[in-house]
């Protein structure tokens, strides 16, 4: 029997419980005065930054890194951006005035999901702040480990598929001759929160404030590979 060329796709899907929660927060304002809206946004950002500093103290070893036990593992504050536009009436005609705006954005990573709920509750009551969403994440170390595992499992899936095809057509030997990696393994996480509210004290105190309890979801990582075999 002449050798048979087999082309197959291998796939892998892995699931891991989320280790981090990434919160996306916008702080913005607009009005007739550029100075006022910029000052308001800056003051709100500083207040929130002060709250976050309480949740991510530095490690006691003097390394300058955030403590590994801190409820917040990381946060980043964007530089302030400003804009303006001409005011118009209902017909679209300029009225001579201008509206000014200012905006900044924060990316916050939580280790402690109960603090995530308390923060969400607090932000919902603060003016100028909008929580754009929460995405479940894995640590970089776990991401790397799963990327390796998912690629291996995708290739193993391709090998098994090729063997299945070869068996049907009466071939006993299957040899891999070409491997083409698909897209890099991609992680997907969705947000889910329970309706139950926790009870307790202030946001930065020993007790968790009265916020929503977030239930960590499983993060899904997909990988694929294209493989060519010669079966005989």
Secondary structure, DSSP 8 states (H G I E B T S, - for coil): ---EEEEEEEEEEEEEE-SEEEEEEEEEEEES-HHHHHHHHHHHHHHHHHHHHHHS-B-TTSSSSB-TT-SEEEEEE---EEEEEEEE-TTS-EEEEEEEEEEEEEEEEES-HHHHHHHHHHHTTSTTEEEEEEEEE--HHHHHHHHHHHHHHHHHHHHHHHHHHHHHTT---EEEEEEEE-S--EEE----EEEEE---S-TTSSS--S-EEE---EEEEEEEEEEEEEE-
